[in-house]
Amino acid sequence: MLAKVSMKPPYYAVIFTSVRTEGDRGYEEMATTIKKLVEQQPGFLGMDSARSHVGITVCYWDSLQAIERWKKNEQHRVAQALGRRDWYAQYRVRICKVEAEYGWP
Amino acid sequence: MLAKVSMKPPYYAVIFTSVRTEGDRGYEEMATTIKKLVEQQPGFLGMDSARSHVGITVCYWDSLQAIERWKKNEQHRVAQALGRRDWYAQYRVRICKVEAEYGWP
């Protein structure tokens, strides 16, 4: 199922692309924790996530302020540090303004 | 490997999220064709793609004009029509302005 974003553009999207290291190293447990946590954040609108050779997670937000607040969240900061130490060989974060949206059906 | 986007923000991203139908139905062949074609388009900067329960493809572009031109490309229009008929149960397209970017390492 795709994310159901109730807000109409303009709103914001954070595109997180990554390449994982080998092995789990506690990743799945933290991923579950962080997913639950992000869904509770003010301004969070939804999330789409997929992984093949690379992983892509897109989170939708109602404002840049909500994105900034989540970036500074204490548990999230711990996950970010572990991400750099253990889970990711490489990642990129892109902060985007969603200007238009359409879909099918 | 993640996309290497040489341009600094602001630039544009198109987030294409989808749920596939069952079976291939000619999808992989068209996906290969369209991937080669999009890489040749003026203004194309790179692409990240992954699929689990949902598929996410993010294409990066230097302008809204380049995105509009690609949307109207004849071969791409054929693929869009076949996508709605055969390959996708559901999709969303989001046109985004990338306002900031950072990464690691």
Backbone of each chain as ProteinMPNN parsed JSONL, in Angstrom:
{"seq_chain_A": "MLAKVSMKPPYYAVIFTSVRTEGDRGYEEMATTIKKLVEQQPGFLGMDSARSHVGITVCYWDSLQAIERWKKNEQHRVAQALGRRDWYAQYRVRICKVEAEYGWP", "coords_chain_A": {"N_chain_A": [[0.838, -1.208, 0.0], [0.521, 2.186, -0.846], [1.619, 5.255, 0.701], [-0.888, 7.259, 2.211], [-1.369, 10.428, 1.755], [-2.866, 13.033, 3.215], [-2.754, 15.743, 2.917], [-2.785, 18.438, 0.563], [-0.509, 19.497, -2.061], [1.275, 22.629, -1.632], [3.544, 20.581, 0.246], [5.964, 18.854, 2.261], [8.728, 16.646, 1.47], [11.027, 14.227, 2.574], [13.664, 12.658, 1.173], [15.326, 9.772, 1.691], [18.065, 8.071, 0.765], [19.977, 5.084, 0.608], [22.819, 2.88, 1.052], [23.275, -0.224, 2.391], [25.411, -1.735, 4.916], [26.96, -5.026, 5.283], [25.039, -7.692, 6.822], [22.818, -7.756, 9.759], [23.145, -6.416, 12.318], [21.576, -5.264, 14.356], [19.897, -3.624, 13.022], [17.203, -4.083, 12.015], [15.598, -4.143, 14.304], [15.943, -1.556, 15.315], [14.949, -0.135, 13.126], [12.222, -0.775, 13.192], [11.525, 0.4, 15.655], [12.083, 3.115, 15.13], [10.383, 3.627, 13.02], [7.843, 3.429, 14.269], [8.118, 5.579, 16.004], [8.484, 7.837, 14.338], [6.031, 8.025, 13.123], [4.504, 9.077, 15.103], [5.202, 11.702, 15.273], [4.627, 15.243, 15.378], [3.218, 16.763, 12.532], [3.947, 14.802, 10.754], [3.102, 13.094, 7.799], [3.051, 10.731, 6.349], [4.622, 7.777, 4.879], [6.733, 6.185, 2.493], [8.498, 3.24, 1.585], [11.198, 1.278, 0.341], [13.45, -1.381, -0.586], [16.113, -2.464, -2.602], [18.944, -3.015, -4.342], [19.71, -0.574, -3.446], [18.352, 1.38, -0.757], [15.338, 3.196, -0.37], [13.658, 5.611, 1.382], [10.889, 7.593, 1.747], [9.657, 10.235, 3.506], [6.8, 12.107, 4.346], [5.901, 15.431, 5.16], [4.362, 18.164, 6.962], [5.627, 20.608, 7.125], [8.74, 22.491, 7.045], [9.661, 22.968, 9.581], [8.693, 20.812, 11.076], [10.234, 18.765, 9.997], [12.792, 19.565, 10.764], [12.546, 19.398, 13.535], [12.199, 16.646, 13.866], [14.651, 15.741, 12.903], [16.273, 16.496, 14.993], [15.332, 15.029, 17.117], [15.82, 13.089, 20.04], [16.011, 10.207, 20.266], [16.089, 9.61, 17.584], [18.476, 10.825, 16.872], [20.316, 9.15, 18.112], [19.877, 6.854, 16.592], [20.73, 7.838, 14.103], [23.482, 8.165, 14.566], [24.271, 5.508, 15.087], [23.609, 4.487, 12.635], [25.535, 5.643, 10.943], [27.782, 4.459, 12.065], [27.32, 1.652, 11.992], [25.34, 0.635, 10.092], [25.064, 1.78, 7.544], [26.744, 2.053, 4.466], [26.732, 4.217, 2.906], [24.832, 7.2, 2.55], [22.225, 9.52, 1.456], [20.451, 12.502, 2.062], [17.646, 14.261, 1.121], [15.933, 17.255, 1.178], [12.804, 18.254, 0.33], [10.42, 20.259, -1.413], [7.177, 19.464, -2.101], [5.612, 20.136, -4.976], [3.63, 19.52, -6.79], [1.238, 16.913, -7.392], [0.02, 13.81, -8.577], [-1.95, 10.943, -9.508], [-2.847, 7.47, -10.033], [-5.155, 4.784, -9.784]], "CA_chain_A": [[0.0, 0.0, 0.0], [1.234, 3.467, -0.857], [1.24, 6.232, 1.721], [-2.037, 8.123, 1.91], [-1.052, 11.764, 2.264], [-4.145, 13.764, 3.158], [-2.505, 17.157, 2.599], [-2.524, 18.762, -0.838], [0.695, 20.315, -2.216], [2.63, 22.26, -1.253], [3.968, 20.038, 1.542], [7.39, 18.524, 2.154], [9.162, 15.246, 1.438], [12.441, 13.949, 2.812], [14.075, 11.44, 0.463], [16.514, 9.17, 2.295], [18.573, 6.954, -0.04], [21.086, 4.493, 1.356], [23.401, 1.572, 0.76], [23.524, -0.895, 3.661], [26.56, -2.614, 5.144], [26.568, -6.44, 5.365], [24.545, -8.179, 8.117], [21.75, -6.967, 10.373], [23.781, -5.544, 13.328], [20.575, -4.534, 15.137], [19.193, -2.666, 12.158], [15.756, -4.31, 11.882], [14.961, -3.75, 15.56], [15.91, -0.078, 15.359], [14.063, 0.342, 12.054], [10.856, -0.905, 13.71], [11.367, 1.426, 16.7], [12.093, 4.457, 14.534], [9.154, 3.744, 12.226], [6.763, 3.748, 15.21], [8.374, 6.898, 16.576], [8.292, 8.903, 13.349], [4.591, 8.125, 12.867], [3.898, 9.852, 16.201], [5.72, 13.074, 15.3], [3.742, 16.268, 14.832], [3.527, 17.171, 11.168], [4.213, 13.626, 9.898], [1.945, 12.838, 6.936], [3.073, 9.39, 5.759], [5.951, 7.277, 4.518], [6.889, 5.071, 1.544], [9.826, 2.684, 1.784], [11.522, 0.087, -0.454], [14.884, -1.657, -0.654], [16.685, -3.465, -3.512], [20.381, -2.773, -4.153], [19.711, 0.598, -2.573], [17.114, 1.608, -0.015], [14.749, 4.531, -0.49], [12.539, 5.912, 2.263], [10.394, 8.959, 1.582], [8.709, 10.661, 4.531], [6.064, 13.313, 3.976], [5.768, 16.31, 6.327], [3.565, 19.364, 6.667], [6.429, 21.841, 7.187], [10.18, 22.35, 7.29], [9.839, 22.953, 11.033], [8.466, 19.427, 11.534], [11.407, 18.001, 9.551], [13.906, 19.989, 11.614], [12.277, 18.857, 14.869], [12.458, 15.206, 13.81], [16.097, 15.559, 12.754], [16.899, 16.727, 16.303], [14.75, 14.111, 18.117], [16.919, 12.434, 20.754], [16.125, 8.789, 19.859], [16.469, 9.627, 16.177], [19.907, 11.158, 16.811], [21.024, 7.911, 18.45], [19.778, 6.002, 15.392], [21.593, 8.429, 13.067], [24.889, 7.857, 14.897], [24.46, 4.064, 14.851], [23.536, 4.332, 11.183], [26.859, 5.944, 10.37], [28.784, 3.533, 12.595], [27.081, 0.212, 11.781], [24.343, 0.131, 9.137], [25.1, 2.368, 6.2], [27.997, 2.339, 3.767], [26.537, 5.5, 2.229], [23.451, 7.692, 2.463], [21.943, 10.901, 1.067], [19.179, 13.045, 2.53], [17.209, 15.406, 0.303], [14.761, 17.939, 1.715], [12.105, 18.661, -0.897], [9.065, 20.809, -1.388], [6.306, 18.809, -3.091], [4.898, 21.239, -5.635], [2.47, 18.979, -7.498], [1.056, 15.482, -7.169], [-1.119, 13.174, -9.233], [-1.829, 9.495, -9.381], [-3.78, 6.608, -10.744], [-6.397, 5.266, -10.414]], "C_chain_A": [[0.873, 1.259, 0.0], [0.739, 4.347, 0.285], [0.013, 7.012, 1.266], [-1.781, 9.478, 2.555], [-2.297, 12.626, 2.089], [-3.956, 15.216, 2.723], [-2.274, 17.33, 1.098], [-1.239, 19.585, -0.94], [0.335, 21.802, -2.111], [2.729, 21.652, 0.151], [5.401, 19.577, 1.326], [7.635, 17.018, 2.108], [10.648, 15.188, 1.769], [12.757, 12.61, 2.151], [15.376, 10.956, 1.088], [16.917, 7.974, 1.436], [19.812, 6.4, 0.655], [21.578, 3.197, 0.735], [23.781, 0.964, 2.113], [24.904, -1.56, 3.692], [26.06, -4.06, 5.147], [25.996, -6.754, 6.76], [23.536, -7.245, 8.753], [22.282, -5.951, 11.384], [22.771, -4.711, 14.126], [19.718, -3.576, 14.331], [17.676, -2.841, 12.182], [15.002, -3.865, 13.135], [14.843, -2.226, 15.639], [14.967, 0.475, 14.306], [12.606, 0.308, 12.501], [10.567, 0.179, 14.747], [11.214, 2.816, 16.084], [10.835, 4.683, 13.692], [7.963, 4.118, 13.117], [6.89, 5.178, 15.717], [8.061, 8.013, 15.572], [6.806, 9.124, 13.071], [3.858, 8.947, 13.932], [4.299, 11.33, 16.167], [4.699, 14.06, 14.753], [4.178, 16.657, 13.422], [3.85, 16.027, 10.227], [2.95, 13.281, 9.11], [1.899, 11.427, 6.36], [4.471, 9.02, 5.312], [5.827, 6.17, 3.468], [8.305, 4.564, 1.656], [10.017, 1.417, 0.958], [13.025, -0.123, -0.434], [15.182, -2.737, -1.681], [18.199, -3.368, -3.304], [20.586, -1.547, -3.277], [18.375, 0.652, -1.833], [16.642, 3.035, -0.254], [13.598, 4.63, 0.508], [12.164, 7.368, 2.029], [9.389, 9.22, 2.687], [8.101, 11.986, 4.114], [5.734, 14.097, 5.243], [4.99, 17.562, 5.953], [4.37, 20.655, 6.643], [7.914, 21.526, 7.353], [10.47, 22.283, 8.793], [9.675, 21.533, 11.581], [9.662, 18.545, 11.163], [12.605, 18.298, 10.457], [13.774, 19.397, 13.02], [12.602, 17.358, 14.9], [13.957, 14.919, 13.681], [16.799, 15.641, 14.108], [16.343, 15.836, 17.412], [15.844, 13.227, 18.722], [17.105, 10.966, 20.321], [16.574, 8.682, 18.4], [17.961, 9.94, 16.022], [20.774, 9.944, 17.153], [21.037, 6.977, 17.237], [20.674, 6.521, 14.27], [23.063, 8.063, 13.296], [25.202, 6.379, 14.665], [24.437, 3.759, 13.359], [24.887, 4.563, 10.532], [27.906, 4.938, 10.836], [28.601, 2.115, 12.047], [26.318, -0.166, 10.514], [24.49, 0.61, 7.707], [26.519, 2.53, 5.681], [27.95, 3.75, 3.191], [25.083, 5.925, 2.382], [23.402, 9.138, 1.988], [20.581, 11.27, 1.639], [18.846, 14.251, 1.667], [15.913, 15.972, 0.873], [14.057, 18.611, 0.541], [10.756, 19.296, -0.596], [8.256, 20.131, -2.476], [5.416, 19.886, -3.702], [3.651, 20.77, -6.37], [2.422, 17.473, -7.293], [-0.128, 14.989, -7.981], [-0.925, 11.67, -9.181], [-2.875, 8.774, -10.179], [-4.007, 5.372, -9.9], [-6.957, 6.46, -9.606]], "O_chain_A": [[1.838, 1.363, 0.758], [-0.387, 4.21, 0.765], [-0.113, 7.376, 0.097], [-1.957, 9.645, 3.761], [-2.725, 12.91, 0.97], [-4.888, 15.844, 2.22], [-1.655, 16.488, 0.448], [-0.904, 20.305, 0.0], [-0.778, 22.195, -2.459], [2.102, 22.122, 1.101], [5.993, 19.888, 0.293], [6.853, 16.227, 2.637], [11.43, 16.011, 1.292], [12.2, 11.573, 2.512], [16.399, 11.638, 1.026], [16.197, 6.976, 1.383], [20.602, 7.154, 1.223], [20.861, 2.517, 0.002], [24.522, 1.571, 2.885], [25.479, -1.898, 2.657], [24.857, -4.294, 5.026], [26.413, -6.159, 7.753], [23.404, -6.089, 8.35], [21.928, -4.773, 11.331], [23.072, -3.587, 14.527], [18.92, -2.818, 14.881], [16.942, -1.867, 12.349], [13.917, -3.29, 13.05], [13.792, -1.684, 15.981], [14.258, 1.45, 14.559], [11.843, 1.235, 12.229], [9.504, 0.8, 14.727], [10.335, 3.588, 16.467], [10.291, 5.787, 13.656], [7.175, 5.0, 12.777], [5.898, 5.896, 15.842], [7.442, 9.016, 15.928], [6.369, 10.247, 12.818], [2.754, 9.443, 13.706], [3.786, 12.124, 16.955], [3.99, 13.764, 13.791], [5.365, 16.854, 13.16], [4.013, 16.244, 9.026], [1.863, 13.187, 9.679], [0.842, 10.967, 5.929], [5.39, 9.837, 5.358], [4.934, 5.326, 3.543], [9.234, 5.359, 1.806], [9.118, 0.581, 0.879], [13.791, 0.83, -0.286], [14.579, -3.81, -1.645], [18.684, -3.616, -2.2], [21.514, -1.49, -2.471], [17.395, 0.036, -2.252], [17.447, 3.963, -0.33], [12.671, 3.821, 0.475], [13.008, 8.261, 2.103], [8.385, 8.517, 2.8], [8.785, 12.871, 3.599], [5.344, 13.525, 6.261], [4.958, 17.97, 4.792], [3.87, 21.688, 6.197], [8.285, 20.423, 7.754], [11.416, 21.62, 9.219], [10.436, 21.107, 12.45], [10.054, 17.673, 11.94], [13.334, 17.391, 10.859], [14.756, 18.954, 13.616], [13.21, 16.87, 15.852], [14.468, 13.971, 14.278], [17.789, 14.95, 14.347], [16.836, 15.884, 18.539], [16.686, 12.686, 18.004], [18.226, 10.537, 20.045], [17.334, 7.787, 18.032], [18.628, 9.388, 15.148], [21.831, 9.738, 16.558], [22.065, 6.39, 16.899], [21.306, 5.734, 13.565], [23.786, 7.703, 12.367], [26.252, 6.033, 14.122], [25.157, 2.882, 12.881], [25.329, 3.786, 9.685], [28.819, 4.6, 10.082], [29.571, 1.451, 11.683], [26.62, -1.196, 9.911], [24.085, -0.077, 6.769], [27.386, 3.074, 6.365], [28.982, 4.396, 3.01], [24.19, 5.078, 2.347], [24.378, 9.881, 2.092], [19.673, 10.441, 1.69], [19.667, 15.154, 1.503], [14.924, 15.256, 1.029], [14.646, 19.437, -0.157], [10.057, 18.916, 0.344], [8.609, 20.212, -3.653], [4.573, 20.47, -3.022], [2.712, 21.545, -6.552], [3.447, 16.838, -7.05], [-1.156, 15.661, -8.068], [0.157, 11.189, -8.844], [-3.675, 9.373, -10.898], [-3.031, 4.921, -9.301], [-7.996, 7.015, -9.964]]}, "seq_chain_B": "MLAKVSMKPPYYAVIFTSVRTEGDRGYEEMATTIKKLVEQQPGFLGMDSARSHVGITVCYWDSLQAIERWKKNEQHRVAQALGRRDWYAQYRVRICKVEAEYGWP", "coords_chain_B": {"N_chain_B": [[24.791, 1.306, -5.78], [24.35, 4.721, -5.117], [22.623, 7.38, -6.831], [24.63, 9.8, -8.468], [24.399, 13.01, -8.198], [25.299, 15.802, -9.823], [24.592, 18.434, -9.69], [24.005, 21.191, -7.49], [21.532, 21.863, -4.93], [19.111, 24.506, -5.515], [17.388, 21.919, -7.275], [15.393, 19.569, -9.159], [13.184, 16.859, -8.211], [11.478, 13.925, -9.15], [9.247, 11.905, -7.646], [8.263, 8.698, -7.986], [5.962, 6.49, -6.956], [4.76, 3.166, -6.608], [2.471, 0.369, -6.901], [2.729, -2.841, -8.045], [0.991, -4.932, -10.464], [0.21, -8.495, -10.649], [2.678, -10.75, -12.04], [4.868, -10.499, -14.973], [4.276, -9.395, -17.6], [5.56, -8.062, -19.717], [6.842, -6.002, -18.498], [9.555, -5.804, -17.476], [11.153, -5.661, -19.764], [10.244, -3.255, -20.929], [10.901, -1.529, -18.826], [13.69, -1.562, -18.889], [14.144, -0.418, -21.418], [12.991, 2.145, -21.05], [14.527, 3.142, -18.978], [17.034, 3.43, -20.226], [16.318, 5.353, -22.091], [15.442, 7.581, -20.564], [17.773, 8.377, -19.362], [19.062, 9.621, -21.407], [17.791, 12.005, -21.732], [17.589, 15.584, -22.046], [18.616, 17.544, -19.311], [18.328, 15.579, -17.419], [19.489, 14.271, -14.37], [20.06, 12.069, -12.78], [19.155, 8.916, -11.121], [17.434, 7.046, -8.641], [16.353, 3.843, -7.552], [14.157, 1.416, -6.189], [12.544, -1.615, -5.075], [10.162, -3.153, -2.981], [7.511, -4.2, -1.189], [6.237, -2.051, -2.222], [7.15, -0.008, -5.045], [9.693, 2.412, -5.543], [10.804, 5.022, -7.454], [13.073, 7.546, -7.945], [13.709, 10.3, -9.878], [16.088, 12.696, -10.837], [16.253, 16.085, -11.847], [17.148, 18.982, -13.811], [15.378, 21.073, -14.116], [11.916, 22.22, -14.138], [10.953, 22.329, -16.691], [12.363, 20.352, -18.067], [11.297, 18.083, -16.838], [8.639, 18.261, -17.645], [8.928, 17.984, -20.417], [9.884, 15.353, -20.581], [7.689, 13.996, -19.55], [5.953, 14.259, -21.67], [7.205, 12.893, -23.708], [7.182, 10.729, -26.508], [7.639, 7.854, -26.57], [7.673, 7.432, -23.855], [5.074, 8.12, -23.198], [3.658, 6.023, -24.334], [4.577, 3.979, -22.671], [3.507, 4.899, -20.254], [0.757, 4.561, -20.709], [0.58, 1.78, -21.072], [1.43, 1.086, -18.567], [-0.714, 1.889, -16.933], [-2.644, 0.167, -17.974], [-1.569, -2.467, -17.741], [0.584, -2.911, -15.802], [0.571, -1.569, -13.312], [-1.15, -1.503, -10.25], [-1.615, 0.697, -8.816], [-0.425, 4.048, -8.649], [1.595, 6.942, -7.698], [2.662, 10.202, -8.495], [5.012, 12.597, -7.673], [6.024, 15.869, -7.925], [8.848, 17.582, -7.146], [10.733, 20.181, -5.548], [14.059, 20.158, -4.828], [15.41, 21.32, -2.01], [17.458, 21.267, -0.173], [20.38, 19.297, 0.552], [22.233, 16.611, 1.927], [24.787, 14.301, 3.0], [26.409, 11.131, 3.738], [29.266, 9.03, 3.579]], "CA_chain_B": [[25.351, 2.664, -5.841], [23.37, 5.81, -5.177], [22.779, 8.364, -7.913], [25.556, 10.914, -8.231], [23.81, 14.21, -8.791], [26.381, 16.795, -9.819], [24.035, 19.768, -9.446], [23.664, 21.53, -6.108], [20.181, 22.419, -4.819], [17.882, 23.81, -5.872], [17.092, 21.225, -8.525], [14.076, 18.949, -9.02], [13.066, 15.402, -8.097], [10.159, 13.33, -9.363], [9.1, 10.67, -6.866], [7.245, 7.816, -8.558], [5.708, 5.339, -6.084], [3.811, 2.301, -7.31], [2.184, -1.019, -6.533], [2.63, -3.615, -9.281], [0.067, -6.045, -10.627], [0.903, -9.792, -10.658], [3.273, -11.195, -13.302], [5.743, -9.525, -15.63], [3.473, -8.752, -18.663], [6.401, -7.189, -20.549], [7.314, -4.872, -17.694], [11.018, -5.703, -17.337], [11.693, -5.204, -21.045], [9.96, -1.824, -21.05], [11.649, -0.805, -17.792], [15.055, -1.42, -19.4], [14.071, 0.561, -22.515], [12.675, 3.482, -20.523], [15.693, 3.569, -18.192], [18.04, 3.919, -21.186], [15.782, 6.557, -22.734], [15.393, 8.72, -19.632], [19.158, 8.806, -19.122], [19.497, 10.45, -22.544], [16.988, 13.226, -21.835], [18.225, 16.814, -21.579], [18.219, 17.953, -17.965], [18.31, 14.426, -16.5], [20.666, 14.335, -13.488], [20.334, 10.789, -12.12], [17.963, 8.157, -10.727], [17.522, 5.98, -7.629], [15.181, 2.998, -7.711], [14.1, 0.235, -5.315], [11.206, -2.201, -4.982], [9.817, -4.199, -2.015], [6.059, -4.298, -1.388], [5.98, -0.964, -3.168], [8.314, 0.452, -5.791], [9.967, 3.854, -5.506], [11.836, 5.523, -8.354], [13.25, 9.0, -7.866], [14.545, 10.864, -10.935], [16.53, 14.055, -10.535], [16.198, 16.896, -13.063], [17.653, 20.34, -13.598], [14.321, 22.091, -14.258], [10.544, 21.754, -14.361], [10.772, 22.199, -18.145], [12.888, 19.028, -18.431], [10.317, 17.099, -16.346], [7.47, 18.374, -18.508], [9.318, 17.432, -21.714], [9.946, 13.899, -20.417], [6.311, 13.507, -19.38], [5.299, 14.259, -22.981], [7.985, 12.071, -24.653], [6.27, 9.797, -27.17], [7.835, 6.475, -26.071], [7.288, 7.454, -22.449], [3.6, 8.131, -23.151], [3.234, 4.634, -24.586], [4.846, 3.24, -21.423], [2.526, 5.335, -19.245], [-0.542, 3.943, -21.013], [0.705, 0.35, -20.756], [1.522, 1.029, -17.107], [-2.072, 1.923, -16.371], [-3.401, -0.996, -18.449], [-1.015, -3.797, -17.439], [1.654, -3.121, -14.825], [0.398, -0.937, -12.005], [-2.437, -1.468, -9.566], [-1.725, 2.029, -8.214], [0.81, 4.835, -8.581], [1.565, 8.374, -7.395], [3.791, 10.98, -9.001], [5.179, 13.86, -6.927], [7.02, 16.779, -8.508], [9.435, 18.207, -5.957], [11.925, 21.019, -5.61], [15.034, 19.759, -3.806], [15.854, 22.594, -1.415], [18.709, 21.034, 0.561], [20.874, 17.919, 0.416], [23.484, 16.271, 2.607], [24.988, 12.86, 2.976], [27.505, 10.539, 4.481], [30.358, 9.807, 4.202]], "C_chain_B": [[24.223, 3.693, -5.92], [23.658, 6.713, -6.376], [23.801, 9.416, -7.511], [25.017, 12.133, -8.948], [24.832, 15.334, -8.677], [25.883, 18.196, -9.471], [23.761, 19.977, -7.965], [22.23, 22.048, -6.055], [20.198, 23.946, -5.004], [17.942, 23.125, -7.232], [15.785, 20.471, -8.281], [14.164, 17.422, -8.898], [11.638, 15.0, -8.416], [10.145, 12.003, -8.623], [7.944, 9.875, -7.46], [7.108, 6.6, -7.637], [4.627, 4.482, -6.731], [3.61, 0.969, -6.599], [1.975, -1.768, -7.836], [1.436, -4.562, -9.266], [0.872, -7.354, -10.558], [1.525, -10.063, -12.03], [4.057, -10.099, -13.999], [5.004, -8.709, -16.701], [4.279, -7.776, -19.537], [7.012, -6.022, -19.804], [8.825, -4.712, -17.708], [11.657, -5.186, -18.625], [11.459, -3.698, -21.22], [10.758, -1.013, -20.031], [13.086, -0.552, -18.243], [15.108, -0.361, -20.506], [13.91, 1.981, -21.977], [13.847, 4.029, -19.705], [16.778, 4.138, -19.119], [17.607, 5.252, -21.783], [15.839, 7.768, -21.805], [16.795, 9.269, -19.371], [19.706, 9.7, -20.243], [18.773, 11.795, -22.617], [17.777, 14.452, -21.369], [17.698, 17.185, -20.194], [18.144, 16.827, -16.955], [19.608, 14.406, -15.698], [21.019, 13.009, -12.834], [19.044, 10.151, -11.643], [18.323, 7.178, -9.618], [16.243, 5.167, -7.704], [15.271, 1.78, -6.803], [12.681, -0.311, -5.306], [11.147, -3.269, -3.885], [8.327, -4.45, -2.208], [5.589, -3.198, -2.338], [7.268, -0.659, -3.92], [8.456, 1.956, -5.64], [11.075, 4.145, -6.512], [11.884, 7.031, -8.211], [14.178, 9.411, -8.994], [14.838, 12.31, -10.587], [16.692, 14.813, -11.844], [16.666, 18.317, -12.77], [16.58, 21.416, -13.652], [12.951, 21.44, -14.398], [10.279, 21.532, -15.845], [11.242, 20.817, -18.61], [11.914, 17.92, -18.006], [9.1, 17.065, -17.263], [7.732, 17.74, -19.88], [9.335, 15.903, -21.661], [8.547, 13.295, -20.269], [5.62, 13.346, -20.728], [6.047, 13.442, -24.037], [7.124, 10.925, -25.195], [6.398, 8.357, -26.646], [7.408, 6.365, -24.613], [5.769, 7.439, -22.302], [3.029, 6.746, -23.42], [3.412, 3.805, -23.316], [3.841, 3.619, -20.333], [1.17, 4.648, -19.457], [-0.534, 2.445, -20.698], [0.792, 0.142, -19.245], [0.154, 0.998, -16.46], [-2.862, 0.672, -16.767], [-2.92, -2.302, -17.819], [-0.189, -3.929, -16.16], [1.393, -2.607, -13.423], [-1.031, -1.059, -11.49], [-2.709, -0.055, -9.068], [-0.395, 2.765, -8.388], [0.536, 6.289, -8.205], [2.803, 9.002, -7.999], [3.843, 12.283, -8.206], [6.331, 14.649, -7.543], [7.549, 17.651, -7.376], [10.605, 19.105, -6.311], [12.854, 20.592, -4.475], [15.666, 21.04, -3.268], [17.164, 22.449, -0.664], [19.084, 19.574, 0.448], [22.124, 17.753, 1.253], [23.613, 14.758, 2.643], [26.166, 12.426, 3.805], [28.023, 9.337, 3.716], [30.638, 11.063, 3.363]], "O_chain_B": [[23.274, 3.544, -6.69], [24.786, 6.792, -6.861], [23.834, 9.864, -6.365], [25.163, 12.267, -10.163], [25.184, 15.762, -7.578], [26.653, 19.042, -9.015], [23.336, 19.055, -7.268], [21.751, 22.618, -7.035], [21.191, 24.598, -4.682], [18.469, 23.669, -8.203], [15.125, 20.721, -7.272], [15.089, 16.791, -9.409], [10.693, 15.666, -7.994], [10.921, 11.097, -8.926], [6.795, 10.316, -7.44], [8.021, 5.779, -7.545], [3.689, 5.006, -7.332], [4.446, 0.515, -5.817], [1.137, -1.378, -8.649], [0.937, -4.943, -8.207], [2.095, -7.314, -10.421], [0.977, -9.662, -13.057], [3.931, -8.921, -13.666], [5.089, -7.481, -16.714], [3.74, -6.787, -20.032], [7.632, -5.148, -20.411], [9.329, -3.611, -17.928], [12.585, -4.378, -18.586], [12.366, -2.963, -21.611], [11.238, 0.076, -20.346], [13.637, 0.525, -18.015], [16.003, 0.484, -20.526], [14.61, 2.9, -22.403], [14.127, 5.227, -19.734], [17.362, 5.185, -18.839], [18.417, 6.162, -21.958], [16.24, 8.855, -22.221], [16.977, 10.472, -19.183], [20.677, 10.433, -20.054], [19.098, 12.631, -23.46], [18.544, 14.37, -20.41], [16.494, 17.145, -19.941], [17.923, 17.069, -15.768], [20.696, 14.511, -16.264], [22.148, 12.827, -12.378], [17.971, 10.747, -11.74], [19.384, 6.555, -9.649], [15.163, 5.725, -7.897], [16.337, 1.18, -6.664], [11.723, 0.435, -5.506], [11.974, -4.18, -3.857], [7.914, -4.873, -3.288], [4.675, -3.389, -3.141], [8.355, -1.02, -3.468], [7.464, 2.685, -5.613], [12.162, 3.573, -6.427], [10.866, 7.712, -8.338], [15.31, 8.932, -9.071], [13.974, 13.047, -10.113], [17.198, 14.273, -12.827], [16.59, 18.792, -11.637], [16.838, 22.558, -13.274], [12.842, 20.261, -14.733], [9.488, 20.667, -16.222], [10.595, 20.188, -19.448], [11.731, 16.939, -18.728], [8.594, 15.999, -17.614], [6.873, 17.051, -20.432], [8.86, 15.239, -22.583], [8.264, 12.219, -20.796], [4.815, 12.435, -20.923], [5.56, 13.313, -25.16], [6.43, 10.243, -24.441], [5.397, 7.719, -26.32], [6.857, 5.35, -24.187], [5.239, 6.814, -21.383], [2.039, 6.343, -22.81], [2.531, 3.036, -22.93], [3.381, 2.76, -19.58], [0.526, 4.212, -18.503], [-1.491, 1.907, -20.142], [0.293, -0.849, -18.713], [-0.112, 0.197, -15.564], [-3.665, 0.174, -15.978], [-3.725, -3.141, -17.414], [-0.257, -4.963, -15.495], [1.928, -3.141, -12.451], [-1.992, -0.758, -12.199], [-3.86, 0.353, -8.913], [0.662, 2.145, -8.281], [-0.574, 6.798, -8.364], [3.874, 8.394, -8.009], [2.839, 12.984, -8.083], [7.453, 14.158, -7.664], [6.789, 18.369, -6.727], [11.364, 18.834, -7.241], [12.482, 20.656, -3.303], [16.369, 21.75, -3.988], [17.909, 23.42, -0.533], [18.223, 18.712, 0.271], [22.977, 18.64, 1.292], [22.662, 14.032, 2.353], [26.825, 13.222, 4.474], [27.172, 8.617, 3.195], [31.516, 11.853, 3.709]]}, "name": "protein", "num_of_chains": 2, "seq": "MLAKVSMKPPYYAVIFTSVRTEGDRGYEEMATTIKKLVEQQPGFLGMDSARSHVGITVCYWDSLQAIERWKKNEQHRVAQALGRRDWYAQYRVRICKVEAEYGWPMLAKVSMKPPYYAVIFTSVRTEGDRGYEEMATTIKKLVEQQPGFLGMDSARSHVGITVCYWDSLQAIERWKKNEQHRVAQALGRRDWYAQYRVRICKVEAEYGWP"}
